[in-house]
Amino acid sequence: MHINITARRFTLNDDLRDYVEKEVGGLERFYEGMLKADVVLGWEKRTRVVEISINVNGAVLVSHDRSENMKKSVDSAVEKMERQIKKHKDKKQNRRPEDIVK
């Protein structure tokens, strides 16, 4: 999976970049069809904002979070994305033609 990280209103250091790549890259274990992830990190007044957008076989899943700490925001957004991926995967599995009863 290709991960594109964008920092708004601050300079992204290597420590934070590695942390985001590790956390977002870990989402691959839940679904194999992930093609690309876009992560936007930013500051709004006193809060840190994280937005994760992932392309999953034609569908786009998005999660947002904001808090006082950037790593805490990343963790929370990744947890939200994990739930969305699991829900998307369950929907895909439940729509098989064999499961439809006539």
Phi, psi and omega in degrees: 000136178270127181246121179253120183248129179238134177249128179250130176067019172198166179264129182279124178269165184295325180298313180291322178299314179297320180296315180295316180298321180293313183291312181289323177297332179292345179290343181297336182290344181271335183204128186278344186273015181284127183259315189209143176233133175247126180239125178245122178249135181204173177242136171227110186053249182255004182253153176259132186244135177231133175232126178243129178233125184234133173271121181235097177043056176093345178254148178246121178253135184230137173226145180234154170200152176218140178199187181281339185238134184294316181294325177295320178295320178297313180301315182293319178294323178293320177297318177297318180294322178301315179296319180295319180296316179298318179295318178296318180296318178297319178297318179296319181290329183278355181257025179286143180298331181293335183279346182282125181260130180264000000 
